[in-house]
Amino acid sequence: MIDFTAEVIAPNFPPKEKHPKIIDTFDALQQGEFMLLINDHDPKPLRYQFMVERTDTFTWEYLEEGPDLWRVAIGKI
């Protein structure tokens, strides 16, 4: 079981604030820590953003994949 340092429930934020909030939360993690992302749709575009902007600094593991709820463990390498 993963011990999460932080959690972001994306639907609680206005659309323009979601990605910045998630990125800021990730950036605040220490190496080896994890955050839990909860979303109401597949956050695939966010994963692509991480791949470009945070190359080789994160892990991404789907814990739940819809249809109504997505839970993703994002770890800092």
Long-range contacts (C-beta under 8 A, 24 or more apart in sequence): 2-34, 2-36, 2-73, 2-75, 3-34, 4-34, 4-35, 4-36, 4-73, 5-29, 5-30, 5-33, 5-34, 5-35, 6-33, 6-35, 6-36, 7-35, 7-36, 7-37, 7-38, 8-35, 8-36, 8-37, 8-38, 9-38, 10-37, 10-38, 10-39, 10-40, 10-43, 11-38, 11-39, 11-40, 19-46, 19-49, 22-46, 23-49, 23-53, 23-54, 26-50, 26-54, 26-58, 26-74, 26-76, 29-75, 29-76, 30-76, 31-76, 31-77, 32-75, 32-76, 33-75, 33-76, 34-73, 34-74, 34-75, 34-76, 35-73, 35-74, 35-75, 36-63, 36-71, 36-72, 36-73, 36-74, 37-70, 37-71, 37-72, 37-73, 37-74, 38-69, 38-70, 38-71, 39-69, 39-70, 39-72, 40-68, 40-69, 40-70, 41-66, 41-70, 42-66, 42-70, 43-70, 43-72, 50-74
